[in-house]
């Protein structure tokens, strides 16, 4: 059931989830302090992919406080608005225990 939560509650949830999944990628989150400043970037996600010419391209998605005063959460998926294009991004949240299980299964 989808619920709307405020940024402080979303931040508290993110503190407990060091890994998220976005667009099929498992990523460690970079979480920064909340500062009660609408332009403050409190979260960033980054990864590298290859373009058509096989050049490495760094992708960075950031999230500001002002764009995410209210967030949607549905089960273990939180929806935040990115600061660049104001698109809603669905982040699947993973707890440390689940993250450890994933890491261990990769080495079996």
N, CA, C and O atoms as a GROMACS GRO file, in nm:
protein
  432
    1UNK      N    1   0.084  -0.118   0.000
    1UNK     CA    2   0.000   0.000   0.000
    1UNK      C    3   0.089   0.125   0.000
    1UNK      O    4   0.172   0.143   0.090
    2UNK      N    5   0.072   0.209  -0.098
    2UNK     CA    6   0.154   0.329  -0.113
    2UNK      C    7   0.116   0.431  -0.006
    2UNK      O    8  -0.002   0.459   0.018
    3UNK      N    9   0.220   0.486   0.058
    3UNK     CA   10   0.201   0.589   0.160
    3UNK      C   11   0.290   0.707   0.127
    3UNK      O   12   0.393   0.693   0.061
    4UNK      N   13   0.250   0.824   0.174
    4UNK     CA   14   0.332   0.943   0.161
    4UNK      C   15   0.399   0.969   0.295
    4UNK      O   16   0.334   0.969   0.399
    5UNK      N   17   0.530   0.991   0.291
    5UNK     CA   18   0.606   1.020   0.412
    5UNK      C   19   0.686   1.148   0.390
    5UNK      O   20   0.710   1.190   0.277
    6UNK      N   21   0.728   1.209   0.501
    6UNK     CA   22   0.809   1.330   0.487
    6UNK      C   23   0.956   1.293   0.468
    6UNK      O   24   0.995   1.178   0.486
    7UNK      N   25   1.037   1.392   0.433
    7UNK     CA   26   1.178   1.368   0.403
    7UNK      C   27   1.253   1.313   0.523
    7UNK      O   28   1.338   1.226   0.508
    8UNK      N   29   1.223   1.363   0.642
    8UNK     CA   30   1.295   1.315   0.761
    8UNK      C   31   1.272   1.165   0.778
    8UNK      O   32   1.367   1.092   0.807
    9UNK      N   33   1.150   1.118   0.762
    9UNK     CA   34   1.122   0.974   0.774
    9UNK      C   35   1.189   0.896   0.661
    9UNK      O   36   1.241   0.786   0.684
   10UNK      N   37   1.188   0.950   0.540
   10UNK     CA   38   1.255   0.884   0.427
   10UNK      C   39   1.404   0.872   0.455
   10UNK      O   40   1.465   0.769   0.428
   11UNK      N   41   1.463   0.977   0.509
   11UNK     CA   42   1.606   0.979   0.542
   11UNK      C   43   1.638   0.872   0.646
   11UNK      O   44   1.738   0.801   0.633
   12UNK      N   45   1.554   0.861   0.748
   12UNK     CA   46   1.575   0.759   0.851
   12UNK      C   47   1.571   0.618   0.791
   12UNK      O   48   1.648   0.532   0.832
   13UNK      N   49   1.483   0.596   0.697
   13UNK     CA   50   1.475   0.466   0.629
   13UNK      C   51   1.603   0.443   0.548
   13UNK      O   52   1.661   0.335   0.553
   14UNK      N   53   1.646   0.544   0.474
   14UNK     CA   54   1.767   0.531   0.391
   14UNK      C   55   1.891   0.503   0.476
   14UNK      O   56   1.982   0.433   0.432
   15UNK      N   57   1.895   0.557   0.597
   15UNK     CA   58   2.008   0.531   0.687
   15UNK      C   59   2.022   0.381   0.716
   15UNK      O   60   2.132   0.333   0.742
   16UNK      N   61   1.912   0.309   0.713
   16UNK     CA   62   1.912   0.166   0.746
   16UNK      C   63   1.934   0.078   0.623
   16UNK      O   64   1.942  -0.044   0.636
   17UNK      N   65   1.942   0.138   0.506
   17UNK     CA   66   1.953   0.062   0.381
   17UNK      C   67   2.074   0.108   0.302
   17UNK      O   68   2.062   0.201   0.222
   18UNK      N   69   2.188   0.046   0.321
   18UNK     CA   70   2.310   0.092   0.254
   18UNK      C   71   2.313   0.063   0.104
   18UNK      O   72   2.396   0.117   0.032
   19UNK      N   73   2.223  -0.022   0.058
   19UNK     CA   74   2.220  -0.058  -0.083
   19UNK      C   75   2.078  -0.040  -0.136
   19UNK      O   76   1.981  -0.075  -0.068
   20UNK      N   77   2.068   0.014  -0.257
   20UNK     CA   78   1.940   0.025  -0.325
   20UNK      C   79   1.954  -0.033  -0.465
   20UNK      O   80   2.064  -0.048  -0.518
   21UNK      N   81   1.841  -0.066  -0.522
   21UNK     CA   82   1.839  -0.109  -0.662
   21UNK      C   83   1.765  -0.004  -0.742
   21UNK      O   84   1.655   0.039  -0.706
   22UNK      N   85   1.826   0.038  -0.851
   22UNK     CA   86   1.764   0.132  -0.943
   22UNK      C   87   1.797   0.087  -1.085
   22UNK      O   88   1.913   0.060  -1.117
   23UNK      N   89   1.696   0.081  -1.168
   23UNK     CA   90   1.714   0.039  -1.307
   23UNK      C   91   1.792  -0.092  -1.318
   23UNK      O   92   1.876  -0.108  -1.407
   24UNK      N   93   1.766  -0.185  -1.226
   24UNK     CA   94   1.830  -0.316  -1.230
   24UNK      C   95   1.972  -0.320  -1.177
   24UNK      O   96   2.039  -0.423  -1.188
   25UNK      N   97   2.020  -0.210  -1.119
   25UNK     CA   98   2.156  -0.204  -1.064
   25UNK      C   99   2.151  -0.198  -0.912
   25UNK      O  100   2.073  -0.121  -0.855
   26UNK      N  101   2.233  -0.278  -0.846
   26UNK     CA  102   2.249  -0.266  -0.702
   26UNK      C  103   2.360  -0.166  -0.676
   26UNK      O  104   2.472  -0.181  -0.725
   27UNK      N  105   2.328  -0.062  -0.599
   27UNK     CA  106   2.423   0.047  -0.576
   27UNK      C  107   2.432   0.080  -0.428
   27UNK      O  108   2.331   0.079  -0.357
   28UNK      N  109   2.553   0.111  -0.382
   28UNK     CA  110   2.570   0.166  -0.249
   28UNK      C  111   2.528   0.311  -0.254
   28UNK      O  112   2.560   0.384  -0.348
   29UNK      N  113   2.454   0.354  -0.151
   29UNK     CA  114   2.409   0.492  -0.151
   29UNK      C  115   2.514   0.583  -0.087
   29UNK      O  116   2.591   0.540  -0.001
   30UNK      N  117   2.515   0.707  -0.130
   30UNK     CA  118   2.596   0.811  -0.069
   30UNK      C  119   2.497   0.907  -0.004
   30UNK      O  120   2.433   0.987  -0.072
   31UNK      N  121   2.486   0.898   0.127
   31UNK     CA  122   2.389   0.976   0.202
   31UNK      C  123   2.461   1.087   0.277
   31UNK      O  124   2.561   1.063   0.345
   32UNK      N  125   2.410   1.208   0.265
   32UNK     CA  126   2.470   1.325   0.328
   32UNK      C  127   2.371   1.384   0.428
   32UNK      O  128   2.253   1.349   0.427
   33UNK      N  129   2.418   1.474   0.513
   33UNK     CA  130   2.334   1.532   0.617
   33UNK      C  131   2.218   1.613   0.558
   33UNK      O  132   2.230   1.676   0.453
   34UNK      N  133   2.106   1.610   0.630
   34UNK     CA  134   1.997   1.702   0.600
   34UNK      C  135   2.033   1.837   0.663
   34UNK      O  136   2.085   1.842   0.774
   35UNK      N  137   2.005   1.945   0.590
   35UNK     CA  138   2.043   2.078   0.636
   35UNK      C  139   1.928   2.177   0.636
   35UNK      O  140   1.950   2.296   0.658
   36UNK      N  141   1.805   2.131   0.611
   36UNK     CA  142   1.689   2.219   0.601
   36UNK      C  143   1.710   2.326   0.494
   36UNK      O  144   1.665   2.440   0.509
   37UNK      N  145   1.779   2.289   0.387
   37UNK     CA  146   1.807   2.378   0.274
   37UNK      C  147   1.752   2.309   0.149
   37UNK      O  148   1.797   2.200   0.115
   38UNK      N  149   1.655   2.371   0.080
   38UNK     CA  150   1.594   2.307  -0.036
   38UNK      C  151   1.694   2.266  -0.145
   38UNK      O  152   1.667   2.172  -0.221
   39UNK      N  153   1.808   2.334  -0.155
   39UNK     CA  154   1.905   2.300  -0.259
   39UNK      C  155   2.008   2.196  -0.214
   39UNK      O  156   2.091   2.153  -0.294
   40UNK      N  157   2.003   2.155  -0.088
   40UNK     CA  158   2.099   2.058  -0.036
   40UNK      C  159   2.077   1.920  -0.097
   40UNK      O  160   1.967   1.865  -0.092
   41UNK      N  161   2.183   1.865  -0.154
   41UNK     CA  162   2.178   1.728  -0.206
   41UNK      C  163   2.206   1.633  -0.090
   41UNK      O  164   2.316   1.631  -0.036
   42UNK      N  165   2.105   1.554  -0.053
   42UNK     CA  166   2.119   1.464   0.062
   42UNK      C  167   2.150   1.321   0.020
   42UNK      O  168   2.184   1.238   0.105
   43UNK      N  169   2.137   1.290  -0.109
   43UNK     CA  170   2.158   1.154  -0.156
   43UNK      C  171   2.212   1.158  -0.298
   43UNK      O  172   2.166   1.237  -0.381
   44UNK      N  173   2.310   1.072  -0.325
   44UNK     CA  174   2.354   1.056  -0.464
   44UNK      C  175   2.379   0.909  -0.492
   44UNK      O  176   2.418   0.832  -0.403
   45UNK      N  177   2.357   0.872  -0.614
   45UNK     CA  178   2.380   0.736  -0.664
   45UNK      C  179   2.467   0.750  -0.787
   45UNK      O  180   2.445   0.838  -0.870
   46UNK      N  181   2.566   0.664  -0.801
   46UNK     CA  182   2.652   0.673  -0.919
   46UNK      C  183   2.694   0.535  -0.966
   46UNK      O  184   2.705   0.440  -0.888
   47UNK      N  185   2.719   0.527  -1.096
   47UNK     CA  186   2.769   0.405  -1.157
   47UNK      C  187   2.834   0.440  -1.290
   47UNK      O  188   2.820   0.552  -1.340
   48UNK      N  189   2.904   0.344  -1.346
   48UNK     CA  190   2.970   0.362  -1.474
   48UNK      C  191   2.910   0.267  -1.574
   48UNK      O  192   2.886   0.150  -1.545
   49UNK      N  193   2.886   0.318  -1.694
   49UNK     CA  194   2.840   0.231  -1.803
   49UNK      C  195   2.916   0.268  -1.930
   49UNK      O  196   2.986   0.369  -1.934
   50UNK      N  197   2.901   0.188  -2.031
   50UNK     CA  198   2.971   0.213  -2.158
   50UNK      C  199   2.872   0.268  -2.260
   50UNK      O  200   2.758   0.223  -2.270
   51UNK      N  201   2.918   0.368  -2.338
   51UNK     CA  202   2.834   0.423  -2.444
   51UNK      C  203   2.851   0.341  -2.572
   51UNK      O  204   2.914   0.235  -2.571
   52UNK      N  205   2.794   0.390  -2.682
   52UNK     CA  206   2.796   0.316  -2.808
   52UNK      C  207   2.937   0.291  -2.861
   52UNK      O  208   2.960   0.193  -2.931
   53UNK      N  209   3.031   0.380  -2.827
   53UNK     CA  210   3.170   0.365  -2.870
   53UNK      C  211   3.254   0.294  -2.764
   53UNK      O  212   3.377   0.293  -2.773
   54UNK      N  213   3.190   0.235  -2.666
   54UNK     CA  214   3.254   0.161  -2.557
   54UNK      C  215   3.339   0.249  -2.466
   54UNK      O  216   3.430   0.200  -2.400
   55UNK      N  217   3.309   0.379  -2.464
   55UNK     CA  218   3.374   0.470  -2.370
   55UNK      C  219   3.299   0.462  -2.237
   55UNK      O  220   3.177   0.450  -2.233
   56UNK      N  221   3.375   0.468  -2.128
   56UNK     CA  222   3.311   0.468  -1.997
   56UNK      C  223   3.246   0.603  -1.970
   56UNK      O  224   3.306   0.708  -1.993
   57UNK      N  225   3.124   0.597  -1.921
   57UNK     CA  226   3.047   0.718  -1.888
   57UNK      C  227   3.004   0.707  -1.742
   57UNK      O  228   2.944   0.607  -1.702
   58UNK      N  229   3.035   0.809  -1.664
   58UNK     CA  230   2.993   0.812  -1.524
   58UNK      C  231   2.853   0.871  -1.516
   58UNK      O  232   2.827   0.981  -1.564
   59UNK      N  233   2.763   0.797  -1.453
   59UNK     CA  234   2.626   0.841  -1.433
   59UNK      C  235   2.610   0.875  -1.285
   59UNK      O  236   2.647   0.796  -1.198
   60UNK      N  237   2.556   0.994  -1.257
   60UNK     CA  238   2.532   1.036  -1.120
   60UNK      C  239   2.390   1.090  -1.112
   60UNK      O  240   2.352   1.178  -1.190
   61UNK      N  241   2.314   1.038  -1.018
   61UNK     CA  242   2.180   1.089  -0.992
   61UNK      C  243   2.181   1.145  -0.850
   61UNK      O  244   2.222   1.077  -0.757
   62UNK      N  245   2.136   1.270  -0.835
   62UNK     CA  246   2.132   1.332  -0.704
   62UNK      C  247   1.989   1.367  -0.667
   62UNK      O  248   1.901   1.378  -0.753
   63UNK      N  249   1.968   1.385  -0.538
   63UNK     CA  250   1.836   1.414  -0.485
   63UNK      C  251   1.849   1.527  -0.383
   63UNK      O  252   1.929   1.519  -0.291
   64UNK      N  253   1.768   1.634  -0.401
   64UNK     CA  254   1.775   1.748  -0.310
   64UNK      C  255   1.657   1.747  -0.214
   64UNK      O  256   1.554   1.685  -0.238
   65UNK      N  257   1.678   1.817  -0.103
   65UNK     CA  258   1.575   1.825   0.000
   65UNK      C  259   1.447   1.890  -0.055
   65UNK      O  260   1.336   1.843  -0.028
   66UNK      N  261   1.462   1.999  -0.131
   66UNK     CA  262   1.346   2.072  -0.179
   66UNK      C  263   1.257   1.992  -0.271
   66UNK      O  264   1.135   2.009  -0.271
   67UNK      N  265   1.317   1.903  -0.351
   67UNK     CA  266   1.239   1.821  -0.444
   67UNK      C  267   1.172   1.702  -0.375
   67UNK      O  268   1.086   1.637  -0.435
   68UNK      N  269   1.210   1.674  -0.251
   68UNK     CA  270   1.165   1.552  -0.185
   68UNK      C  271   1.109   1.577  -0.045
   68UNK      O  272   1.128   1.497   0.046
   69UNK      N  273   1.039   1.689  -0.029
   69UNK     CA  274   0.977   1.718   0.101
   69UNK      C  275   0.879   1.608   0.138
   69UNK      O  276   0.865   1.573   0.255
   70UNK      N  277   0.812   1.556   0.038
   70UNK     CA  278   0.721   1.442   0.055
   70UNK      C  279   0.766   1.334  -0.041
   70UNK      O  280   0.798   1.361  -0.156
   71UNK      N  281   0.767   1.209   0.007
   71UNK     CA  282   0.811   1.095  -0.073
   71UNK      C  283   0.705   0.986  -0.064
   71UNK      O  284   0.630   0.979   0.033
   72UNK      N  285   0.700   0.903  -0.164
   72UNK     CA  286   0.609   0.788  -0.162
   72UNK      C  287   0.689   0.663  -0.126
   72UNK      O  288   0.803   0.646  -0.168
   73UNK      N  289   0.626   0.576  -0.048
   73UNK     CA  290   0.687   0.447  -0.017
   73UNK      C  291   0.579   0.340  -0.030
   73UNK      O  292   0.466   0.358   0.015
   74UNK      N  293   0.617   0.231  -0.092
   74UNK     CA  294   0.526   0.119  -0.112
   74UNK      C  295   0.605  -0.009  -0.089
   74UNK      O  296   0.683  -0.051  -0.175
   75UNK      N  297   0.586  -0.070   0.026
   75UNK     CA  298   0.666  -0.188   0.062
   75UNK      C  299   0.810  -0.147   0.080
   75UNK      O  300   0.841  -0.061   0.162
   76UNK      N  301   0.901  -0.210   0.002
   76UNK     CA  302   1.043  -0.175   0.013
   76UNK      C  303   1.088  -0.087  -0.104
   76UNK      O  304   1.207  -0.083  -0.136
   77UNK      N  305   0.994  -0.017  -0.166
   77UNK     CA  306   1.028   0.074  -0.277
   77UNK      C  307   0.992   0.217  -0.235
   77UNK      O  308   0.878   0.248  -0.202
   78UNK      N  309   1.093   0.303  -0.238
   78UNK     CA  310   1.072   0.444  -0.209
   78UNK      C  311   1.089   0.522  -0.339
   78UNK      O  312   1.179   0.493  -0.418
   79UNK      N  313   1.003   0.619  -0.360
   79UNK     CA  314   1.009   0.700  -0.482
   79UNK      C  315   1.056   0.840  -0.446
   79UNK      O  316   0.995   0.910  -0.365
   80UNK      N  317   1.168   0.880  -0.507
   80UNK     CA  318   1.226   1.012  -0.486
   80UNK      C  319   1.237   1.083  -0.620
   80UNK      O  320   1.249   1.019  -0.725
   81UNK      N  321   1.233   1.215  -0.615
   81UNK     CA  322   1.246   1.296  -0.736
   81UNK      C  323   1.391   1.338  -0.753
   81UNK      O  324   1.451   1.396  -0.663
   82UNK      N  325   1.448   1.307  -0.871
   82UNK     CA  326   1.588   1.342  -0.897
   82UNK      C  327   1.601   1.493  -0.917
   82UNK      O  328   1.507   1.559  -0.962
   83UNK      N  329   1.717   1.546  -0.884
   83UNK     CA  330   1.735   1.691  -0.894
   83UNK      C  331   1.762   1.738  -1.036
   83UNK      O  332   1.733   1.853  -1.067
   84UNK      N  333   1.816   1.653  -1.123
   84UNK     CA  334   1.851   1.696  -1.258
   84UNK      C  335   1.728   1.714  -1.347
   84UNK      O  336   1.706   1.821  -1.403
   85UNK      N  337   1.649   1.609  -1.359
   85UNK     CA  338   1.536   1.615  -1.453
   85UNK      C  339   1.400   1.609  -1.384
   85UNK      O  340   1.296   1.604  -1.451
   86UNK      N  341   1.400   1.611  -1.253
   86UNK     CA  342   1.277   1.610  -1.173
   86UNK      C  343   1.192   1.486  -1.201
   86UNK      O  344   1.070   1.488  -1.182
   87UNK      N  345   1.256   1.378  -1.245
   87UNK     CA  346   1.187   1.252  -1.271
   87UNK      C  347   1.176   1.173  -1.141
   87UNK      O  348   1.265   1.177  -1.056
   88UNK      N  349   1.064   1.101  -1.127
   88UNK     CA  350   1.050   1.011  -1.014
   88UNK      C  351   1.138   0.889  -1.036
   88UNK      O  352   1.135   0.827  -1.142
   89UNK      N  353   1.217   0.856  -0.935
   89UNK     CA  354   1.304   0.739  -0.940
   89UNK      C  355   1.261   0.642  -0.832
   89UNK      O  356   1.253   0.679  -0.715
   90UNK      N  357   1.233   0.518  -0.870
   90UNK     CA  358   1.197   0.414  -0.774
   90UNK      C  359   1.323   0.345  -0.726
   90UNK      O  360   1.398   0.288  -0.805
   91UNK      N  361   1.346   0.350  -0.595
   91UNK     CA  362   1.461   0.285  -0.535
   91UNK      C  363   1.412   0.168  -0.451
   91UNK      O  364   1.336   0.187  -0.356
   92UNK      N  365   1.456   0.049  -0.485
   92UNK     CA  366   1.424  -0.068  -0.403
   92UNK      C  367   1.526  -0.073  -0.291
   92UNK      O  368   1.647  -0.072  -0.315
   93UNK      N  369   1.476  -0.077  -0.168
   93UNK     CA  370   1.560  -0.070  -0.050
   93UNK      C  371   1.604  -0.208  -0.004
   93UNK      O  372   1.524  -0.302  -0.002
   94UNK      N  373   1.731  -0.220   0.031
   94UNK     CA  374   1.785  -0.346   0.083
   94UNK      C  375   1.848  -0.320   0.219
   94UNK      O  376   1.929  -0.229   0.234
   95UNK      N  377   1.811  -0.401   0.316
   95UNK     CA  378   1.867  -0.390   0.451
   95UNK      C  379   2.004  -0.456   0.456
   95UNK      O  380   2.038  -0.534   0.367
   96UNK      N  381   2.083  -0.428   0.560
   96UNK     CA  382   2.216  -0.491   0.570
   96UNK      C  383   2.210  -0.644   0.566
   96UNK      O  384   2.296  -0.706   0.503
   97UNK      N  385   2.112  -0.706   0.633
   97UNK     CA  386   2.104  -0.851   0.633
   97UNK      C  387   2.084  -0.904   0.492
   97UNK      O  388   2.150  -1.000   0.452
   98UNK      N  389   1.992  -0.844   0.417
   98UNK     CA  390   1.967  -0.888   0.280
   98UNK      C  391   2.090  -0.864   0.193
   98UNK      O  392   2.124  -0.948   0.110
   99UNK      N  393   2.155  -0.751   0.212
   99UNK     CA  394   2.276  -0.720   0.136
   99UNK      C  395   2.384  -0.824   0.163
   99UNK      O  396   2.453  -0.867   0.070
  100UNK      N  397   2.400  -0.864   0.289
  100UNK     CA  398   2.498  -0.967   0.323
  100UNK      C  399   2.462  -1.099   0.256
  100UNK      O  400   2.551  -1.169   0.208
  101UNK      N  401   2.335  -1.133   0.252
  101UNK     CA  402   2.292  -1.258   0.187
  101UNK      C  403   2.325  -1.255   0.038
  101UNK      O  404   2.369  -1.356  -0.016
  102UNK      N  405   2.305  -1.142  -0.028
  102UNK     CA  406   2.336  -1.129  -0.170
  102UNK      C  407   2.487  -1.147  -0.190
  102UNK      O  408   2.529  -1.222  -0.279
  103UNK      N  409   2.568  -1.080  -0.108
  103UNK     CA  410   2.714  -1.089  -0.121
  103UNK      C  411   2.761  -1.232  -0.102
  103UNK      O  412   2.845  -1.280  -0.177
  104UNK      N  413   2.709  -1.299  -0.001
  104UNK     CA  414   2.750  -1.438   0.024
  104UNK      C  415   2.711  -1.530  -0.089
  104UNK      O  416   2.787  -1.622  -0.121
  105UNK      N  417   2.596  -1.510  -0.150
  105UNK     CA  418   2.552  -1.598  -0.259
  105UNK      C  419   2.637  -1.579  -0.384
  105UNK      O  420   2.645  -1.670  -0.466
  106UNK      N  421   2.701  -1.465  -0.399
  106UNK     CA  422   2.787  -1.441  -0.515
  106UNK      C  423   2.914  -1.524  -0.510
  106UNK      O  424   2.976  -1.548  -0.613
  107UNK      N  425   2.953  -1.567  -0.390
  107UNK     CA  426   3.078  -1.640  -0.374
  107UNK      C  427   3.058  -1.789  -0.354
  107UNK      O  428   3.154  -1.860  -0.323
  108UNK      N  429   2.938  -1.837  -0.369
  108UNK     CA  430   2.912  -1.981  -0.353
  108UNK      C  431   2.951  -2.058  -0.476
  108UNK      O  432   2.936  -2.180  -0.480
   0.00000   0.00000   0.00000
